[in-house]
């Protein structure tokens, strides 16, 4: 029996002592890991091809993260299987902070359209931060006789199944933005999927489809020249890049909110101190005036939230898309 100041140590305290020592050792180990991190290069996996918005954000952040951490931060593009291949690679990587994931909002859509994923989006990752959001904008061909969201809804209800909207593919962000619109307005419109955003926009400009939920950076030049008519943006707040256009919620679709995003995640069980360090550096990077200016030029709005806030967004969006996909009967191609 242990003695303290001539008295026996109470049994309850003796029982707690090993657990307390273990917890203390864990905290000390994590603190040491954070202080030593990183001691070699860090790989940032992007599960899409080079050249898109996700890749752009990953490279802008990784370049400056390398300076902040004092070690090389290398972008590794791993496209394939609708972003699942690269994402799964990170899910199964060592949780040491040396393999990270920069991924788009499709991360929260995939669970609703694929029967079986090789990873669990909630269990297998530690959210670090959302880096940017990418609001979409609802644009119509000038030949469509509508000048507001309410007029579009009325026309769609008067002509069910006759209006076509373009998308950059089944279950992509442009498709899901339109399906959320249909779900909330009770309208019946037909998706015409294209192999990417560029051919989808070309189809809209030629009048092959009547409307499109385009990225703001892609649509703005055509809106300015009058080749397209903008009805509203999909985000909860007006876009910094195009503040003159109302949100869809303001324009007549209460509860509508959809923005693509690009975020950073680490494998599950990455030391909390390392996640905190990465979050702090990434938030400073996207919050800097230089990076803000660079991103806003392409319609990308910097975020930089906490791991807890980002985790809440992921949970909320997975639940939202499960409802929308079920109602629309969407299936992966």
C-alpha positions as CSV (number, residue, x, y, z in Angstrom):
1,X,0.0,0.0,0.0
2,X,1.3,3.4,-1.0
3,X,1.8,6.0,1.7
4,X,1.5,9.8,1.3
5,X,2.5,12.0,4.3
6,X,2.1,9.0,6.5
7,X,-1.4,8.0,5.2
8,X,-2.4,5.2,2.9
9,X,-3.4,6.3,-0.6
10,X,-7.2,5.8,-1.0
11,X,-8.1,2.7,-3.2
12,X,-10.1,4.9,-5.7
13,X,-7.1,7.1,-6.2
14,X,-4.8,4.1,-6.6
15,X,-7.2,2.8,-9.3
16,X,-7.1,6.1,-11.2
17,X,-3.3,6.5,-11.1
18,X,-2.4,4.2,-14.0
19,X,-5.0,5.8,-16.3
20,X,-3.9,9.3,-15.3
21,X,-0.3,8.4,-16.1
22,X,-1.3,6.9,-19.4
23,X,-3.2,10.1,-20.4
24,X,-0.3,12.2,-19.3
25,X,2.1,10.1,-21.3
26,X,-0.2,10.5,-24.4
27,X,-0.3,14.2,-24.1
28,X,3.4,14.4,-23.7
29,X,3.9,12.1,-26.8
30,X,1.5,14.2,-28.9
31,X,3.3,17.4,-27.8
32,X,6.7,16.0,-28.7
33,X,5.3,14.8,-32.1
34,X,4.0,18.3,-32.8
35,X,7.3,19.9,-31.9
36,X,9.2,17.5,-34.1
37,X,6.7,17.7,-37.0
38,X,7.6,17.8,-39.8
39,X,11.0,16.3,-40.1
40,X,10.7,15.3,-43.7
41,X,8.5,16.1,-46.8
42,X,4.8,16.1,-46.6
43,X,2.6,14.7,-49.5
44,X,-0.7,16.3,-50.3
45,X,-2.9,13.9,-52.4
46,X,-5.4,15.5,-54.8
47,X,-7.8,12.8,-56.1
48,X,-8.5,14.8,-59.3
49,X,-6.4,15.6,-62.4
50,X,-4.2,18.6,-62.5
51,X,-5.6,21.9,-63.6
52,X,-9.0,22.0,-61.9
53,X,-10.1,24.2,-58.9
54,X,-9.2,21.5,-56.4
55,X,-5.7,21.2,-57.8
56,X,-5.3,25.0,-58.0
57,X,-6.2,25.4,-54.3
58,X,-3.9,22.5,-53.3
59,X,-0.9,24.0,-55.1
60,X,-1.5,27.6,-53.8
61,X,-1.7,26.3,-50.2
62,X,1.0,23.7,-50.4
63,X,3.6,26.1,-51.7
64,X,3.1,28.4,-48.8
65,X,2.6,25.6,-46.3
66,X,6.1,24.4,-47.3
67,X,7.5,27.7,-46.2
68,X,5.6,27.7,-43.0
69,X,6.6,24.1,-42.0
70,X,10.2,24.3,-43.2
71,X,9.9,21.1,-45.2
72,X,8.8,20.4,-48.8
73,X,5.1,19.9,-49.3
74,X,4.5,18.1,-52.5
75,X,1.2,17.8,-54.4
76,X,0.5,14.3,-55.7
77,X,-2.4,14.0,-58.2
78,X,-4.2,10.7,-58.0
79,X,-7.3,10.8,-60.2
80,X,-9.5,7.7,-60.7
81,X,-12.8,6.1,-59.9
82,X,-14.5,9.5,-59.4
83,X,-11.9,10.7,-56.8
84,X,-12.2,7.5,-54.8
85,X,-8.8,6.1,-55.6
86,X,-6.8,9.0,-54.2
87,X,-9.1,9.4,-51.3
88,X,-8.8,5.8,-50.3
89,X,-5.0,6.0,-50.5
90,X,-5.1,8.7,-47.8
91,X,-7.6,6.8,-45.7
92,X,-5.2,3.9,-45.4
93,X,-2.0,6.0,-45.0
94,X,-0.1,6.2,-41.7
95,X,-1.7,8.8,-39.4
96,X,1.4,10.8,-38.9
97,X,0.7,14.0,-40.8
98,X,2.9,13.2,-43.7
99,X,0.1,12.2,-46.1
100,X,-2.8,14.7,-46.4
101,X,-5.8,14.9,-48.6
102,X,-7.1,18.0,-50.4
103,X,-10.6,17.1,-51.8
104,X,-13.7,18.7,-53.2
105,X,-17.3,18.5,-52.0
106,X,-17.9,15.3,-54.0
107,X,-16.4,13.8,-50.8
108,X,-19.9,14.3,-49.2
109,X,-21.9,13.3,-52.3
110,X,-20.3,9.9,-52.9
111,X,-21.8,8.2,-49.9
112,X,-25.3,8.8,-51.2
113,X,-24.7,7.5,-54.7
114,X,-22.4,4.6,-54.2
115,X,-23.5,1.4,-52.5
116,X,-20.1,0.6,-51.1
117,X,-17.1,2.9,-50.5
118,X,-13.6,1.6,-49.8
119,X,-13.5,4.0,-46.8
120,X,-15.8,5.6,-44.3
121,X,-15.8,9.4,-44.8
122,X,-16.6,10.1,-41.2
123,X,-14.6,7.4,-39.4
124,X,-11.4,7.3,-41.5
125,X,-10.5,11.0,-41.7
126,X,-9.5,13.9,-39.4
127,X,-10.9,17.1,-40.8
128,X,-8.3,19.9,-40.9
129,X,-10.0,22.9,-42.5
130,X,-12.2,24.0,-45.4
131,X,-9.8,26.0,-47.5
132,X,-12.3,27.7,-49.9
133,X,-15.9,27.6,-51.1
134,X,-17.0,27.8,-54.7
135,X,-20.5,29.2,-55.1
136,X,-22.4,28.3,-58.3
137,X,-24.6,30.7,-60.2
138,X,-27.9,29.8,-61.9
139,X,-27.7,31.1,-65.5
140,X,-30.1,30.7,-68.3
141,X,-29.9,31.1,-72.1
142,X,-31.3,34.5,-73.2
143,X,-33.9,32.8,-75.3
144,X,-35.6,31.4,-72.2
145,X,-38.4,33.8,-71.3
146,X,-37.6,34.2,-67.6
147,X,-35.8,37.1,-65.8
148,X,-36.1,35.8,-62.2
149,X,-36.1,32.6,-60.2
150,X,-39.8,32.8,-59.5
151,X,-40.5,33.1,-63.3
152,X,-38.3,30.1,-63.9
153,X,-40.1,28.0,-61.3
154,X,-43.5,29.0,-62.8
155,X,-42.3,28.1,-66.3
156,X,-40.9,24.8,-65.2
157,X,-44.2,23.9,-63.5
158,X,-46.2,24.9,-66.5
159,X,-43.9,22.8,-68.8
160,X,-42.9,19.7,-66.7
161,X,-40.1,17.7,-68.2
162,X,-39.6,20.1,-71.0
163,X,-36.7,22.2,-69.7
164,X,-33.2,20.8,-69.9
165,X,-30.4,21.8,-67.7
166,X,-26.7,21.0,-68.3
167,X,-24.3,19.5,-65.8
168,X,-20.7,18.4,-65.8
169,X,-21.7,14.8,-65.2
170,X,-24.0,12.7,-63.0
171,X,-23.6,13.4,-59.3
172,X,-21.1,16.3,-59.9
173,X,-21.6,19.5,-58.0
174,X,-23.3,21.2,-60.9
175,X,-25.8,18.3,-61.1
176,X,-26.4,18.2,-57.4
177,X,-27.0,22.0,-57.3
178,X,-29.8,21.6,-59.9
179,X,-31.3,18.5,-58.1
180,X,-31.4,20.4,-54.8
181,X,-33.3,23.2,-56.7
182,X,-35.7,20.6,-58.1
183,X,-36.1,19.0,-54.7
184,X,-37.0,22.3,-53.0
185,X,-39.2,23.8,-55.7
186,X,-41.0,20.6,-56.8
187,X,-40.1,21.2,-60.4
188,X,-39.5,18.6,-63.1
189,X,-36.5,19.3,-65.4
190,X,-34.2,17.0,-67.3
191,X,-30.5,16.6,-66.6
192,X,-28.2,16.5,-69.7
193,X,-24.8,15.4,-68.4
194,X,-21.6,16.4,-70.2
195,X,-18.1,15.2,-69.8
196,X,-16.9,18.2,-67.8
197,X,-17.8,21.8,-67.2
198,X,-16.4,23.2,-70.4
199,X,-18.7,21.2,-72.8
200,X,-21.6,21.9,-70.5
201,X,-21.1,25.6,-70.7
202,X,-20.7,25.4,-74.5
203,X,-24.0,23.6,-74.7
204,X,-25.7,26.3,-72.7
205,X,-24.2,29.1,-74.8
206,X,-25.4,27.4,-78.0
207,X,-28.9,26.9,-76.6
208,X,-28.7,23.1,-76.6
209,X,-29.8,23.3,-72.9
210,X,-31.7,26.1,-71.3
211,X,-30.1,26.5,-67.9
212,X,-26.9,25.6,-65.9
213,X,-25.6,25.9,-62.4
214,X,-22.2,27.1,-63.4
215,X,-19.2,28.1,-61.4
216,X,-19.1,31.9,-61.0
217,X,-15.6,32.3,-62.5
218,X,-16.8,30.4,-65.6
219,X,-20.1,32.2,-66.1
220,X,-19.2,35.8,-65.2
221,X,-17.5,36.7,-68.6
222,X,-20.6,35.5,-70.5
223,X,-23.0,37.3,-68.1
224,X,-21.1,40.6,-68.6
225,X,-21.4,40.3,-72.4
226,X,-25.1,39.4,-72.3
227,X,-24.6,35.9,-73.7
228,X,-26.1,34.5,-70.5
229,X,-28.7,35.8,-68.0
230,X,-28.0,35.3,-64.2
231,X,-30.8,34.6,-61.8
232,X,-29.1,34.0,-58.5
233,X,-26.2,32.4,-56.6
234,X,-26.3,29.2,-54.7
235,X,-24.5,30.2,-51.6
236,X,-26.1,31.2,-48.3
237,X,-24.7,34.7,-48.7
238,X,-24.1,36.8,-51.8
239,X,-20.9,36.1,-53.6
240,X,-17.9,38.4,-53.0
241,X,-17.1,38.0,-56.7
242,X,-20.6,38.9,-57.9
243,X,-22.5,40.7,-55.0
244,X,-25.0,42.2,-57.4
245,X,-26.8,38.9,-57.8
246,X,-29.2,37.6,-55.1
247,X,-29.0,34.3,-53.4
248,X,-31.5,31.7,-54.6
249,X,-33.0,31.8,-51.0
250,X,-33.5,35.5,-51.4
251,X,-34.9,35.1,-54.9
252,X,-37.7,32.6,-54.0
253,X,-36.3,29.3,-52.9
254,X,-36.3,29.3,-49.1
255,X,-33.7,27.0,-47.5
256,X,-31.6,26.7,-50.6
257,X,-27.9,26.6,-50.0
258,X,-25.2,24.9,-51.9
259,X,-21.6,25.7,-52.4
260,X,-18.8,23.5,-53.6
261,X,-15.8,23.6,-51.4
262,X,-12.2,22.4,-51.2
263,X,-10.9,21.1,-47.9
264,X,-7.9,19.5,-46.2
265,X,-8.2,16.2,-44.3
266,X,-5.7,13.8,-42.6
267,X,-6.0,10.1,-41.9
268,X,-8.0,9.2,-38.8
269,X,-5.9,9.1,-35.5
270,X,-3.4,11.7,-36.7
271,X,-2.1,13.3,-33.5
272,X,-4.4,16.2,-32.5
273,X,-1.4,18.4,-32.0
274,X,-0.4,17.9,-35.6
275,X,-3.9,18.5,-36.9
276,X,-3.9,21.8,-34.8
277,X,-0.6,22.8,-36.3
278,X,-1.8,22.2,-39.9
279,X,-5.1,24.0,-39.2
280,X,-3.3,27.0,-37.8
281,X,-0.9,27.3,-40.8
282,X,-3.6,26.6,-43.4
283,X,-6.0,29.2,-41.9
284,X,-3.2,31.8,-41.9
285,X,-2.4,31.1,-45.5
286,X,-5.9,31.4,-46.9
287,X,-6.5,34.4,-44.7
288,X,-3.5,36.3,-46.1
289,X,-4.3,39.2,-48.4
290,X,-2.0,37.8,-51.1
291,X,-3.8,34.5,-51.3
292,X,-7.3,36.0,-50.8
293,X,-6.7,38.2,-53.9
294,X,-5.4,35.2,-55.9
295,X,-8.3,33.0,-55.0
296,X,-11.1,35.6,-55.4
297,X,-9.8,36.3,-58.9
298,X,-11.1,32.8,-59.8
299,X,-14.3,33.0,-57.8
300,X,-12.9,31.0,-54.9
301,X,-13.8,32.4,-51.5
302,X,-11.4,31.7,-48.7
303,X,-12.8,30.0,-45.5
304,X,-10.3,28.6,-43.0
305,X,-12.6,27.1,-40.4
306,X,-11.7,24.9,-37.4
307,X,-11.5,21.1,-37.6
308,X,-14.7,20.9,-35.5
309,X,-16.6,23.3,-37.8
310,X,-15.4,21.4,-40.9
311,X,-16.5,18.1,-39.4
312,X,-20.0,19.5,-38.8
313,X,-20.2,20.6,-42.5
314,X,-19.2,17.1,-43.7
315,X,-21.8,15.4,-41.5
316,X,-24.5,17.9,-42.5
317,X,-23.8,17.6,-46.2
318,X,-23.7,13.8,-46.2
319,X,-27.2,13.8,-44.6
320,X,-28.5,16.4,-47.0
321,X,-27.3,14.6,-50.2
322,X,-28.7,11.3,-49.0
323,X,-32.2,12.9,-48.9
324,X,-31.8,14.6,-52.3
325,X,-30.3,11.6,-54.1
326,X,-33.0,9.3,-52.8
327,X,-35.8,11.7,-53.8
328,X,-34.3,12.2,-57.3
329,X,-33.4,8.5,-57.8
330,X,-29.8,9.4,-58.9
331,X,-27.4,6.6,-59.5
332,X,-23.7,6.7,-60.2
333,X,-22.7,6.2,-63.8
